[in-house]
Amino acid sequence: MKLTPLICKQSVCALLFVVVFGFFKANAQNALNNYIDFGLKNNIVLQQKNISLEKAQYALKRAKGLFLPSVNLQAAYQTADGGRNIPLPLGDLMNPVYQTLNQITGTNRFPMLENQTINFLPKNFHDAKLRTTVPIINTDIIYSNKIAKQQTTLKEFEVQVYKRDLVKEIKTAYYNYLSALAAVDIYQSGVQLAKEGLRVNQKLLENGKGLPAYVLRSQSEVENANATLLDAEQKVNNARLYFNFLLNRDANEAVEVESQDQANLAKVEGLLAGLNAVGEREELKALQQLEGINRNVQKMNGQFAVPKLGAFLDVGTQSEGFKFNSNTRYYMVGLQLEVPIFSGNRNSNKLKESSLDLKNAELNSNLVAQQLNLAAKTSQNSLRSAYQTYQSSLKQLEAASTYLRLIDRGYLAGANSFVETVDARNQYTSAKILVNINLYKTLIALTNLERETASFPIN
């Protein structure tokens, strides 16, 4: 009965450990995904792609606006003097009649008139109106709206394509950074092994059992290991710079490190078992949209013989001397019909050009589909080769580790030479480096296959 509280406490501690471990593990697994999300939000080129998409969306709205009436204010002012005149002899025609009427009536009710001269050119004349126009029959507007929709969709696919390319670059850069970090750790271990070898040979020399040449060789090995370590550290800095460049953040900002081997190597077997279809790739969808655009262009050019009909309404005022009253106001309603008769075969030649563009787009779609299938199969083969090489390097590392332990024991017992210990140590370091290289080669090959099959989820 006294053990029950202790057992309960142990259970609670175990449960708490599992929860905390799971939390940190989940955070570690989410680090790369967080970087990918950050890159998709902040990458400069992707921002430019999104601006192009937004421009295409506004172009679509503009194309839809062509169906709506347009209202414009039109105003004109003219004044002139001189030029041709029209004589109007009103006095010569009417004055004799008016004079006779005045004599008959005995009044002056009919005044005398002067001859007039009317100028052809307007003087101090204005015309201001609101013109409303609306298309009734216009096939160009219909097909322009369809093409604008397809171009917007095409831009969306282009953004998705670049997102996938960016995800691939971010993951590859991250794996290269982890590989460079792992190489630094390996070379640091190599430096420690070299220093330990130097210490052992110095002790042996002090005890009269070693040779000065072995001490000098050990010092050379230490310096060589330090030089290799410095080069590896520089590669880490370069890898971090490029990774931060992709994310569009400060070049010297630290990169969170997480283990990727167990989480991603588990996917390899499944991807090697079968190849996902590439028919859902955005590149193929974009080419299909391009085919549709060319098809609609061909149809639009084929409608060149269809008449265009529009209506207009003018509401305005016109007068001389800027007068505005019931006599100056007017309205005008009308229809405008345009029927093409002859254009020097320009329309038929344009139709033939658009037909060739459509045929070329169809051929390009078939070609790209074959290229994408080939690239996917090639990536799968590369992943298989990289994974098998990685498995082989693990066995080489195990053998090199065992060999190093045996040689070290033999050297301390006097059964093996110092040269053999150096060779064993170099073999062990090389095997660890090879495992590290092949691990991240496998992960990069996995990333390439994800890209070629468009299997990575993109929002």
C-alpha positions as a LaTeX table, in Angstrom:
\begin{tabular}{lrrr}
\hline
Residue & $x$ (\AA) & $y$ (\AA) & $z$ (\AA) \\
\hline
Met1 & 0.00 & 0.00 & 0.00 \\
Lys2 & 2.91 & 2.36 & 0.73 \\
Leu3 & 4.27 & 1.85 & $-2.79$ \\
Thr4 & 1.12 & 3.20 & $-4.47$ \\
Pro5 & 1.99 & 6.92 & $-4.17$ \\
Leu6 & 5.48 & 6.22 & $-5.47$ \\
Ile7 & 4.11 & 4.28 & $-8.42$ \\
Cys8 & 1.63 & 7.11 & $-9.14$ \\
Lys9 & 4.40 & 9.68 & $-9.00$ \\
Gln10 & 6.52 & 7.63 & $-11.37$ \\
Ser11 & 3.57 & 7.30 & $-13.78$ \\
Val12 & 2.96 & 11.05 & $-13.69$ \\
Cys13 & 6.63 & 11.76 & $-14.29$ \\
Ala14 & 6.72 & 9.29 & $-17.16$ \\
Leu15 & 3.61 & 10.84 & $-18.69$ \\
Leu16 & 5.05 & 14.32 & $-18.26$ \\
Phe17 & 8.30 & 13.20 & $-19.88$ \\
Val18 & 6.43 & 11.78 & $-22.87$ \\
Val19 & 4.41 & 14.98 & $-23.29$ \\
Val20 & 7.44 & 17.25 & $-23.02$ \\
Phe21 & 9.51 & 15.04 & $-25.31$ \\
Gly22 & 6.71 & 14.92 & $-27.83$ \\
Phe23 & 6.35 & 18.71 & $-27.68$ \\
Phe24 & 10.03 & 19.34 & $-28.38$ \\
Lys25 & 10.07 & 16.67 & $-31.05$ \\
Ala26 & 7.08 & 18.25 & $-32.76$ \\
Asn27 & 8.75 & 21.64 & $-32.58$ \\
Ala28 & 11.91 & 20.19 & $-34.08$ \\
Gln29 & 10.01 & 18.56 & $-36.93$ \\
Asn30 & 8.20 & 21.84 & $-37.60$ \\
Ala31 & 11.36 & 23.95 & $-37.85$ \\
Leu32 & 11.93 & 23.30 & $-41.57$ \\
Asn33 & 8.22 & 23.74 & $-42.34$ \\
Asn34 & 8.29 & 27.04 & $-40.48$ \\
Tyr35 & 11.23 & 28.15 & $-42.58$ \\
Ile36 & 9.37 & 27.14 & $-45.73$ \\
Asp37 & 6.31 & 29.15 & $-44.66$ \\
Phe38 & 8.54 & 32.12 & $-43.85$ \\
Gly39 & 10.23 & 31.90 & $-47.24$ \\
Leu40 & 6.90 & 31.69 & $-49.08$ \\
Lys41 & 5.84 & 34.92 & $-47.37$ \\
Asn42 & 9.06 & 36.92 & $-47.65$ \\
Asn43 & 11.00 & 35.77 & $-50.71$ \\
Ile44 & 11.49 & 38.78 & $-53.01$ \\
Val45 & 11.05 & 36.94 & $-56.31$ \\
Leu46 & 7.84 & 35.36 & $-55.06$ \\
Gln47 & 6.57 & 38.79 & $-54.06$ \\
Gln48 & 7.24 & 39.94 & $-57.63$ \\
Lys49 & 5.32 & 36.93 & $-58.95$ \\
Asn50 & 2.39 & 37.83 & $-56.71$ \\
Ile51 & 2.45 & 41.38 & $-58.06$ \\
Ser52 & 2.22 & 40.00 & $-61.60$ \\
Leu53 & $-0.74$ & 37.88 & $-60.52$ \\
Glu54 & $-2.44$ & 40.90 & $-58.98$ \\
Lys55 & $-1.90$ & 42.84 & $-62.21$ \\
Ala56 & $-3.54$ & 40.01 & $-64.16$ \\
Gln57 & $-6.51$ & 40.13 & $-61.79$ \\
Tyr58 & $-6.93$ & 43.86 & $-62.44$ \\
Ala59 & $-6.64$ & 43.20 & $-66.19$ \\
Leu60 & $-9.52$ & 40.73 & $-65.82$ \\
Lys61 & $-11.62$ & 43.33 & $-64.03$ \\
Arg62 & $-10.82$ & 45.79 & $-66.79$ \\
Ala63 & $-11.92$ & 43.27 & $-69.42$ \\
Lys64 & $-15.22$ & 42.73 & $-67.57$ \\
Gly65 & $-15.73$ & 46.49 & $-67.50$ \\
Leu66 & $-15.89$ & 46.55 & $-71.31$ \\
Phe67 & $-19.40$ & 45.07 & $-71.10$ \\
Leu68 & $-20.63$ & 48.09 & $-69.12$ \\
Pro69 & $-21.65$ & 51.46 & $-70.58$ \\
Ser70 & $-19.06$ & 54.21 & $-70.64$ \\
Val71 & $-19.92$ & 57.86 & $-69.98$ \\
Asn72 & $-17.64$ & 60.69 & $-71.05$ \\
Leu73 & $-17.87$ & 64.44 & $-70.93$ \\
Gln74 & $-16.95$ & 65.97 & $-74.27$ \\
Ala75 & $-16.63$ & 69.73 & $-74.72$ \\
Ala76 & $-15.42$ & 71.83 & $-77.62$ \\
Tyr77 & $-15.01$ & 75.56 & $-78.17$ \\
Gln78 & $-14.42$ & 77.19 & $-81.55$ \\
Thr79 & $-14.12$ & 80.72 & $-82.81$ \\
Ala80 & $-13.00$ & 82.05 & $-86.19$ \\
Asp81 & $-13.20$ & 85.03 & $-88.52$ \\
Gly82 & $-12.80$ & 85.50 & $-92.25$ \\
Gly83 & $-13.10$ & 82.82 & $-94.85$ \\
Arg84 & $-16.02$ & 82.26 & $-97.19$ \\
Asn85 & $-19.33$ & 84.08 & $-96.69$ \\
Ile86 & $-22.87$ & 83.46 & $-97.93$ \\
Pro87 & $-24.66$ & 86.69 & $-99.00$ \\
Leu88 & $-28.30$ & 86.76 & $-97.92$ \\
Pro89 & $-30.13$ & 89.71 & $-99.60$ \\
Leu90 & $-33.04$ & 89.99 & $-97.19$ \\
Gly91 & $-33.37$ & 93.78 & $-97.70$ \\
Asp92 & $-33.54$ & 93.56 & $-101.48$ \\
Leu93 & $-36.14$ & 90.83 & $-101.26$ \\
Met94 & $-38.39$ & 92.05 & $-98.45$ \\
Asn95 & $-38.08$ & 95.85 & $-98.30$ \\
Pro96 & $-40.30$ & 96.53 & $-101.38$ \\
Val97 & $-42.98$ & 94.29 & $-99.94$ \\
Tyr98 & $-42.75$ & 95.90 & $-96.49$ \\
Gln99 & $-42.88$ & 99.37 & $-98.05$ \\
Thr100 & $-46.05$ & 98.52 & $-99.95$ \\
Leu101 & $-47.67$ & 97.09 & $-96.82$ \\
Asn102 & $-46.81$ & 100.21 & $-94.86$ \\
Gln103 & $-48.45$ & 102.37 & $-97.56$ \\
Ile104 & $-51.57$ & 100.26 & $-97.61$ \\
Thr105 & $-51.93$ & 100.22 & $-93.84$ \\
Gly106 & $-50.74$ & 103.77 & $-93.36$ \\
Thr107 & $-48.37$ & 102.61 & $-90.63$ \\
Asn108 & $-44.73$ & 101.75 & $-90.14$ \\
Arg109 & $-45.38$ & 98.33 & $-88.74$ \\
Phe110 & $-43.02$ & 96.66 & $-91.22$ \\
Pro111 & $-39.45$ & 97.96 & $-90.75$ \\
Met112 & $-36.86$ & 97.95 & $-93.43$ \\
Leu113 & $-34.30$ & 95.09 & $-93.40$ \\
Glu114 & $-30.61$ & 95.09 & $-94.21$ \\
Asn115 & $-28.90$ & 92.61 & $-96.42$ \\
Gln116 & $-27.04$ & 89.91 & $-94.37$ \\
Thr117 & $-23.79$ & 87.98 & $-94.82$ \\
Ile118 & $-23.36$ & 84.55 & $-93.12$ \\
Asn119 & $-19.83$ & 83.25 & $-92.45$ \\
Phe120 & $-19.05$ & 79.51 & $-92.83$ \\
Leu121 & $-16.82$ & 79.38 & $-89.76$ \\
Pro122 & $-18.33$ & 79.38 & $-86.24$ \\
Lys123 & $-17.57$ & 82.34 & $-84.01$ \\
Asn124 & $-17.45$ & 81.99 & $-80.21$ \\
Phe125 & $-19.20$ & 78.60 & $-80.48$ \\
His126 & $-19.24$ & 75.88 & $-77.83$ \\
Asp127 & $-20.57$ & 72.32 & $-77.73$ \\
Ala128 & $-20.61$ & 70.42 & $-74.39$ \\
Lys129 & $-22.22$ & 67.01 & $-73.99$ \\
Leu130 & $-22.27$ & 63.79 & $-71.99$ \\
Arg131 & $-21.81$ & 60.86 & $-74.35$ \\
Thr132 & $-22.90$ & 57.39 & $-73.18$ \\
Thr133 & $-21.83$ & 54.44 & $-75.32$ \\
Val134 & $-22.68$ & 50.78 & $-74.85$ \\
Pro135 & $-21.64$ & 47.77 & $-76.95$ \\
Ile136 & $-24.47$ & 45.59 & $-78.23$ \\
Ile137 & $-22.68$ & 43.16 & $-80.54$ \\
Asn138 & $-18.89$ & 42.88 & $-80.19$ \\
Thr139 & $-17.24$ & 39.44 & $-80.25$ \\
Asp140 & $-13.81$ & 40.92 & $-79.47$ \\
Ile141 & $-15.03$ & 41.96 & $-76.00$ \\
Ile142 & $-16.44$ & 38.49 & $-75.30$ \\
Tyr143 & $-13.23$ & 36.68 & $-76.22$ \\
Ser144 & $-11.03$ & 39.30 & $-74.54$ \\
Asn145 & $-12.84$ & 38.58 & $-71.27$ \\
Lys146 & $-12.31$ & 34.82 & $-71.69$ \\
Ile147 & $-8.63$ & 35.33 & $-72.48$ \\
Ala148 & $-8.17$ & 37.62 & $-69.46$ \\
Lys149 & $-9.64$ & 34.91 & $-67.20$ \\
Gln150 & $-7.26$ & 32.32 & $-68.63$ \\
Gln151 & $-4.29$ & 34.66 & $-68.28$ \\
Thr152 & $-5.15$ & 35.19 & $-64.62$ \\
Thr153 & $-5.28$ & 31.43 & $-64.07$ \\
Leu154 & $-1.98$ & 31.12 & $-65.95$ \\
Lys155 & $-0.36$ & 33.61 & $-63.57$ \\
Glu156 & $-1.71$ & 31.62 & $-60.61$ \\
Phe157 & $-0.02$ & 28.48 & $-61.93$ \\
Glu158 & 3.22 & 30.42 & $-62.48$ \\
Val159 & 3.13 & 31.50 & $-58.83$ \\
Gln160 & 2.54 & 27.89 & $-57.75$ \\
Val161 & 5.42 & 26.69 & $-59.92$ \\
Tyr162 & 7.80 & 29.18 & $-58.34$ \\
Lys163 & 6.56 & 28.24 & $-54.88$ \\
Arg164 & 7.50 & 24.62 & $-55.54$ \\
Asp165 & 10.89 & 25.67 & $-56.88$ \\
Leu166 & 11.41 & 27.87 & $-53.81$ \\
Val167 & 10.45 & 25.03 & $-51.44$ \\
Lys168 & 12.96 & 22.80 & $-53.19$ \\
Glu169 & 15.69 & 25.46 & $-52.91$ \\
Ile170 & 14.94 & 26.10 & $-49.23$ \\
Lys171 & 14.99 & 22.41 & $-48.32$ \\
Thr172 & 18.15 & 21.80 & $-50.33$ \\
Ala173 & 19.89 & 24.81 & $-48.76$ \\
Tyr174 & 18.80 & 23.64 & $-45.31$ \\
Tyr175 & 20.14 & 20.13 & $-45.90$ \\
Asn176 & 23.42 & 21.57 & $-47.18$ \\
Tyr177 & 23.65 & 23.66 & $-44.01$ \\
Leu178 & 23.00 & 20.61 & $-41.81$ \\
Ser179 & 25.55 & 18.63 & $-43.81$ \\
Ala180 & 28.15 & 21.36 & $-43.33$ \\
Leu181 & 27.40 & 21.47 & $-39.58$ \\
Ala182 & 27.73 & 17.71 & $-39.31$ \\
Ala183 & 31.01 & 17.87 & $-41.18$ \\
Val184 & 32.29 & 20.40 & $-38.64$ \\
Asp185 & 31.38 & 18.03 & $-35.81$ \\
Ile186 & 33.15 & 15.17 & $-37.56$ \\
Tyr187 & 36.29 & 17.21 & $-38.19$ \\
Gln188 & 36.25 & 18.39 & $-34.58$ \\
Ser189 & 36.23 & 14.74 & $-33.55$ \\
Gly190 & 39.09 & 14.20 & $-35.99$ \\
Val191 & 41.03 & 17.00 & $-34.33$ \\
Gln192 & 40.44 & 15.41 & $-30.93$ \\
Leu193 & 41.61 & 12.04 & $-32.22$ \\
Ala194 & 44.72 & 13.64 & $-33.72$ \\
Lys195 & 45.47 & 15.45 & $-30.45$ \\
Glu196 & 44.97 & 12.24 & $-28.53$ \\
Gly197 & 47.42 & 10.50 & $-30.86$ \\
Leu198 & 49.92 & 13.31 & $-30.28$ \\
Arg199 & 49.49 & 13.00 & $-26.51$ \\
Val200 & 50.02 & 9.22 & $-26.61$ \\
Asn201 & 53.16 & 9.50 & $-28.73$ \\
Gln202 & 54.58 & 12.21 & $-26.47$ \\
Lys203 & 54.00 & 9.99 & $-23.44$ \\
Leu204 & 55.60 & 7.05 & $-25.20$ \\
Leu205 & 58.58 & 9.19 & $-26.14$ \\
Glu206 & 58.92 & 10.43 & $-22.57$ \\
Asn207 & 58.90 & 6.82 & $-21.35$ \\
Gly208 & 61.52 & 5.81 & $-23.91$ \\
Lys209 & 59.15 & 3.66 & $-25.95$ \\
Gly210 & 58.32 & 6.08 & $-28.77$ \\
Leu211 & 60.12 & 7.81 & $-31.62$ \\
Pro212 & 60.52 & 11.56 & $-32.28$ \\
Ala213 & 59.32 & 10.97 & $-35.86$ \\
Tyr214 & 55.99 & 9.74 & $-34.52$ \\
Val215 & 55.58 & 12.93 & $-32.49$ \\
Leu216 & 56.35 & 15.09 & $-35.53$ \\
Arg217 & 53.91 & 13.11 & $-37.64$ \\
Ser218 & 51.26 & 13.51 & $-34.94$ \\
Gln219 & 51.81 & 17.28 & $-34.87$ \\
Ser220 & 51.42 & 17.37 & $-38.65$ \\
Glu221 & 48.17 & 15.41 & $-38.37$ \\
Val222 & 46.84 & 17.88 & $-35.79$ \\
Glu223 & 47.63 & 20.87 & $-38.02$ \\
Asn224 & 46.08 & 19.18 & $-41.03$ \\
Ala225 & 42.92 & 18.37 & $-39.04$ \\
Asn226 & 42.72 & 22.01 & $-37.84$ \\
Ala227 & 43.02 & 23.32 & $-41.41$ \\
Thr228 & 40.29 & 20.97 & $-42.58$ \\
Leu229 & 38.10 & 22.10 & $-39.69$ \\
Leu230 & 38.53 & 25.78 & $-40.62$ \\
Asp231 & 37.51 & 25.04 & $-44.20$ \\
Ala232 & 34.41 & 23.17 & $-42.96$ \\
Glu233 & 33.45 & 26.09 & $-40.71$ \\
Gln234 & 33.68 & 28.46 & $-43.68$ \\
Lys235 & 31.34 & 26.20 & $-45.65$ \\
Val236 & 28.87 & 26.43 & $-42.76$ \\
Asn237 & 28.96 & 30.22 & $-42.96$ \\
Asn238 & 28.40 & 30.17 & $-46.73$ \\
Ala239 & 25.52 & 27.72 & $-46.41$ \\
Arg240 & 23.89 & 29.93 & $-43.75$ \\
Leu241 & 24.27 & 33.03 & $-45.93$ \\
Tyr242 & 22.55 & 31.39 & $-48.89$ \\
Phe243 & 19.78 & 29.94 & $-46.75$ \\
Asn244 & 19.01 & 33.33 & $-45.20$ \\
Phe245 & 19.13 & 34.91 & $-48.66$ \\
Leu246 & 16.35 & 32.58 & $-49.83$ \\
Leu247 & 14.28 & 33.55 & $-46.80$ \\
Asn248 & 15.00 & 37.28 & $-47.35$ \\
Arg249 & 16.24 & 37.87 & $-43.82$ \\
Asp250 & 19.44 & 39.04 & $-42.13$ \\
Ala251 & 22.44 & 37.16 & $-43.52$ \\
Asn252 & 23.92 & 36.43 & $-40.10$ \\
Glu253 & 20.72 & 35.29 & $-38.44$ \\
Ala254 & 21.02 & 31.92 & $-36.73$ \\
Val255 & 19.42 & 28.85 & $-38.29$ \\
Glu256 & 17.52 & 26.45 & $-36.07$ \\
Val257 & 18.85 & 22.91 & $-36.40$ \\
Glu258 & 16.70 & 19.81 & $-36.36$ \\
Ser259 & 17.36 & 16.17 & $-37.16$ \\
Gln260 & 15.99 & 15.22 & $-40.57$ \\
Asp261 & 17.19 & 11.69 & $-41.16$ \\
Gln262 & 14.55 & 9.63 & $-39.34$ \\
Ala263 & 11.62 & 11.83 & $-40.37$ \\
Asn264 & 12.49 & 11.85 & $-44.06$ \\
Leu265 & 14.24 & 8.53 & $-44.64$ \\
Ala266 & 10.96 & 6.84 & $-43.73$ \\
Lys267 & 9.46 & 8.35 & $-46.88$ \\
Val268 & 12.11 & 6.92 & $-49.17$ \\
Glu269 & 10.84 & 3.34 & $-49.25$ \\
Gly270 & 7.33 & 4.50 & $-50.15$ \\
Leu271 & 8.55 & 6.79 & $-52.93$ \\
Leu272 & 10.78 & 4.09 & $-54.34$ \\
Ala273 & 7.90 & 1.60 & $-54.38$ \\
Gly274 & 5.85 & 3.60 & $-56.88$ \\
Leu275 & 6.06 & 6.80 & $-58.88$ \\
Asn276 & 3.38 & 9.43 & $-58.52$ \\
Ala277 & 1.83 & 10.75 & $-61.71$ \\
Val278 & 3.07 & 14.11 & $-62.94$ \\
Gly279 & $-0.24$ & 15.00 & $-64.56$ \\
Glu280 & $-1.12$ & 17.30 & $-61.66$ \\
Arg281 & 1.97 & 19.44 & $-62.05$ \\
Glu282 & 1.26 & 23.14 & $-62.41$ \\
Glu283 & 3.53 & 23.34 & $-65.45$ \\
Leu284 & 1.18 & 21.07 & $-67.41$ \\
Lys285 & $-1.87$ & 22.96 & $-66.19$ \\
Ala286 & $-0.23$ & 26.22 & $-67.24$ \\
Leu287 & 0.45 & 24.82 & $-70.71$ \\
Gln288 & $-3.16$ & 23.69 & $-70.95$ \\
Gln289 & $-4.24$ & 27.23 & $-70.10$ \\
Leu290 & $-1.88$ & 28.52 & $-72.77$ \\
Glu291 & $-3.51$ & 26.19 & $-75.27$ \\
Gly292 & $-6.90$ & 27.55 & $-74.24$ \\
Ile293 & $-5.69$ & 31.13 & $-74.67$ \\
Asn294 & $-4.42$ & 30.38 & $-78.18$ \\
Arg295 & $-7.67$ & 28.60 & $-78.99$ \\
Asn296 & $-9.74$ & 31.61 & $-77.93$ \\
Val297 & $-7.43$ & 33.93 & $-79.87$ \\
Gln298 & $-8.01$ & 31.77 & $-82.92$ \\
Lys299 & $-11.78$ & 31.93 & $-82.40$ \\
Met300 & $-11.66$ & 35.69 & $-81.87$ \\
Asn301 & $-9.69$ & 36.20 & $-85.07$ \\
Gly302 & $-12.14$ & 33.93 & $-86.87$ \\
Gln303 & $-15.02$ & 36.29 & $-85.99$ \\
Phe304 & $-13.62$ & 39.18 & $-88.02$ \\
Ala305 & $-16.63$ & 39.12 & $-90.40$ \\
Val306 & $-19.17$ & 39.52 & $-87.57$ \\
Pro307 & $-20.55$ & 43.10 & $-87.56$ \\
Lys308 & $-20.05$ & 45.30 & $-84.52$ \\
Leu309 & $-23.06$ & 47.19 & $-83.21$ \\
Gly310 & $-23.10$ & 49.85 & $-80.52$ \\
Ala311 & $-25.49$ & 52.48 & $-79.21$ \\
Phe312 & $-24.85$ & 56.00 & $-77.97$ \\
Leu313 & $-26.74$ & 58.77 & $-76.20$ \\
Asp314 & $-25.63$ & 62.42 & $-76.24$ \\
Val315 & $-27.07$ & 64.95 & $-73.81$ \\
Gly316 & $-25.61$ & 68.44 & $-74.06$ \\
Thr317 & $-25.80$ & 72.08 & $-75.05$ \\
Gln318 & $-24.40$ & 74.10 & $-77.96$ \\
Ser319 & $-24.61$ & 77.79 & $-78.72$ \\
Glu320 & $-22.68$ & 80.93 & $-79.55$ \\
Gly321 & $-21.67$ & 83.24 & $-76.75$ \\
Phe322 & $-21.94$ & 80.63 & $-73.98$ \\
Lys323 & $-25.69$ & 80.82 & $-73.74$ \\
Phe324 & $-27.65$ & 78.15 & $-71.90$ \\
Asn325 & $-31.43$ & 77.90 & $-72.25$ \\
Ser326 & $-34.11$ & 75.66 & $-73.65$ \\
Asn327 & $-33.03$ & 76.45 & $-77.18$ \\
Thr328 & $-29.41$ & 75.41 & $-76.63$ \\
Arg329 & $-30.08$ & 72.09 & $-74.87$ \\
Tyr330 & $-30.35$ & 68.94 & $-76.96$ \\
Tyr331 & $-30.13$ & 65.14 & $-76.90$ \\
Met332 & $-29.22$ & 62.65 & $-79.58$ \\
Val333 & $-29.70$ & 58.86 & $-79.66$ \\
Gly334 & $-28.18$ & 56.61 & $-82.27$ \\
Leu335 & $-26.74$ & 53.27 & $-83.32$ \\
Gln336 & $-23.33$ & 52.61 & $-84.81$ \\
Leu337 & $-22.86$ & 49.64 & $-87.10$ \\
Glu338 & $-19.49$ & 48.52 & $-88.45$ \\
Val339 & $-19.38$ & 45.83 & $-91.15$ \\
Pro340 & $-15.95$ & 44.80 & $-92.48$ \\
Ile341 & $-15.81$ & 44.59 & $-96.26$ \\
Phe342 & $-12.17$ & 44.34 & $-97.28$ \\
Ser343 & $-8.87$ & 44.66 & $-95.38$ \\
Gly344 & $-6.26$ & 43.36 & $-97.77$ \\
Asn345 & $-6.46$ & 39.75 & $-96.41$ \\
Arg346 & $-5.02$ & 40.93 & $-93.08$ \\
Asn347 & $-7.75$ & 39.20 & $-91.09$ \\
Ser348 & $-7.39$ & 35.84 & $-92.86$ \\
Asn349 & $-3.60$ & 35.92 & $-92.50$ \\
Lys350 & $-3.97$ & 36.76 & $-88.81$ \\
Leu351 & $-6.30$ & 33.77 & $-88.42$ \\
Lys352 & $-3.70$ & 31.48 & $-90.00$ \\
Glu353 & $-1.03$ & 32.80 & $-87.64$ \\
Ser354 & $-3.20$ & 32.10 & $-84.61$ \\
Ser355 & $-3.86$ & 28.57 & $-85.90$ \\
Leu356 & $-0.11$ & 27.94 & $-86.07$ \\
Asp357 & 0.32 & 29.36 & $-82.55$ \\
Leu358 & $-2.31$ & 26.92 & $-81.28$ \\
Lys359 & $-0.63$ & 23.97 & $-82.99$ \\
Asn360 & 2.74 & 24.99 & $-81.55$ \\
Ala361 & 1.24 & 25.25 & $-78.04$ \\
Glu362 & $-0.23$ & 21.74 & $-78.35$ \\
Leu363 & 3.11 & 20.30 & $-79.48$ \\
Asn364 & 4.89 & 22.10 & $-76.63$ \\
Ser365 & 2.45 & 20.60 & $-74.11$ \\
Asn366 & 3.18 & 17.09 & $-75.37$ \\
Leu367 & 6.93 & 17.72 & $-75.29$ \\
Val368 & 6.91 & 19.12 & $-71.75$ \\
Ala369 & 4.74 & 16.24 & $-70.51$ \\
Gln370 & 7.31 & 13.76 & $-71.82$ \\
Gln371 & 10.17 & 15.77 & $-70.29$ \\
Leu372 & 8.45 & 15.90 & $-66.90$ \\
Asn373 & 7.82 & 12.14 & $-66.93$ \\
Leu374 & 11.46 & 11.55 & $-67.83$ \\
Ala375 & 12.63 & 13.91 & $-65.07$ \\
Ala376 & 10.42 & 12.17 & $-62.50$ \\
Lys377 & 11.73 & 8.71 & $-63.41$ \\
Thr378 & 15.30 & 10.00 & $-63.40$ \\
Ser379 & 14.79 & 11.56 & $-59.96$ \\
Gln380 & 13.38 & 8.31 & $-58.64$ \\
Asn381 & 16.42 & 6.40 & $-59.92$ \\
Ser382 & 18.73 & 9.01 & $-58.39$ \\
Leu383 & 16.96 & 8.65 & $-55.04$ \\
Arg384 & 17.27 & 4.86 & $-55.19$ \\
Ser385 & 21.00 & 5.12 & $-55.96$ \\
Ala386 & 21.60 & 7.70 & $-53.21$ \\
Tyr387 & 19.70 & 5.64 & $-50.64$ \\
Gln388 & 21.59 & 2.46 & $-51.48$ \\
Thr389 & 24.89 & 4.35 & $-51.31$ \\
Tyr390 & 23.89 & 5.72 & $-47.91$ \\
Gln391 & 23.11 & 2.23 & $-46.61$ \\
Ser392 & 26.47 & 1.01 & $-47.88$ \\
Ser393 & 28.31 & 3.90 & $-46.22$ \\
Leu394 & 26.72 & 2.98 & $-42.87$ \\
Lys395 & 28.27 & $-0.48$ & $-43.14$ \\
Gln396 & 31.60 & 1.08 & $-44.09$ \\
Leu397 & 31.46 & 3.31 & $-41.02$ \\
Glu398 & 30.74 & 0.33 & $-38.78$ \\
Ala399 & 33.70 & $-1.54$ & $-40.25$ \\
Ala400 & 36.00 & 1.52 & $-39.97$ \\
Ser401 & 34.98 & 2.05 & $-36.33$ \\
Thr402 & 35.77 & $-1.56$ & $-35.46$ \\
Tyr403 & 39.06 & $-1.40$ & $-37.37$ \\
Leu404 & 40.11 & 1.77 & $-35.52$ \\
Arg405 & 39.47 & 0.18 & $-32.11$ \\
Leu406 & 41.49 & $-2.89$ & $-33.02$ \\
Ile407 & 44.41 & $-0.89$ & $-34.40$ \\
Asp408 & 44.48 & 1.43 & $-31.37$ \\
Arg409 & 44.62 & $-1.56$ & $-29.03$ \\
Gly410 & 47.30 & $-3.19$ & $-31.14$ \\
Tyr411 & 49.38 & 0.00 & $-31.22$ \\
Leu412 & 49.25 & 0.37 & $-27.43$ \\
Ala413 & 50.24 & $-3.29$ & $-27.14$ \\
Gly414 & 53.06 & $-2.84$ & $-29.65$ \\
Ala415 & 51.51 & $-5.10$ & $-32.28$ \\
Asn416 & 50.72 & $-2.33$ & $-34.81$ \\
Ser417 & 52.73 & 0.62 & $-36.12$ \\
Phe418 & 51.88 & 4.28 & $-35.75$ \\
Val419 & 51.32 & 4.59 & $-39.51$ \\
Glu420 & 48.58 & 1.99 & $-39.20$ \\
Thr421 & 46.86 & 4.05 & $-36.47$ \\
Val422 & 46.97 & 7.16 & $-38.65$ \\
Asp423 & 45.54 & 5.22 & $-41.55$ \\
Ala424 & 42.79 & 3.73 & $-39.37$ \\
Arg425 & 41.92 & 7.14 & $-37.96$ \\
Asn426 & 41.75 & 8.65 & $-41.45$ \\
Gln427 & 39.58 & 5.79 & $-42.64$ \\
Tyr428 & 37.22 & 6.32 & $-39.71$ \\
Thr429 & 36.97 & 10.08 & $-40.31$ \\
Ser430 & 36.45 & 9.54 & $-44.04$ \\
Ala431 & 33.73 & 6.98 & $-43.35$ \\
Lys432 & 31.89 & 9.39 & $-41.05$ \\
Ile433 & 32.16 & 12.14 & $-43.63$ \\
Leu434 & 30.90 & 9.75 & $-46.31$ \\
Val435 & 27.87 & 8.82 & $-44.20$ \\
Asn436 & 27.10 & 12.49 & $-43.64$ \\
Ile437 & 27.46 & 13.32 & $-47.35$ \\
Asn438 & 25.39 & 10.36 & $-48.47$ \\
Leu439 & 22.67 & 11.06 & $-45.90$ \\
Tyr440 & 22.08 & 14.56 & $-47.16$ \\
Lys441 & 22.51 & 13.48 & $-50.77$ \\
Thr442 & 19.62 & 11.11 & $-50.11$ \\
Leu443 & 17.53 & 13.87 & $-48.53$ \\
Ile444 & 18.29 & 16.23 & $-51.43$ \\
Ala445 & 17.39 & 13.48 & $-53.92$ \\
Leu446 & 14.16 & 13.02 & $-51.97$ \\
Thr447 & 13.49 & 16.76 & $-52.27$ \\
Asn448 & 14.12 & 16.61 & $-56.03$ \\
Leu449 & 11.67 & 13.75 & $-56.41$ \\
Glu450 & 9.07 & 15.65 & $-54.38$ \\
Arg451 & 9.55 & 18.56 & $-56.77$ \\
Glu452 & 9.34 & 16.46 & $-59.93$ \\
Thr453 & 6.14 & 14.77 & $-58.77$ \\
Ala454 & 4.64 & 17.92 & $-57.17$ \\
Ser455 & 3.92 & 15.88 & $-54.05$ \\
Phe456 & 4.83 & 18.55 & $-51.48$ \\
Pro457 & 1.61 & 20.28 & $-50.29$ \\
Ile458 & 1.47 & 23.93 & $-51.37$ \\
Asn459 & $-1.29$ & 26.25 & $-50.18$ \\
\hline
\end{tabular}
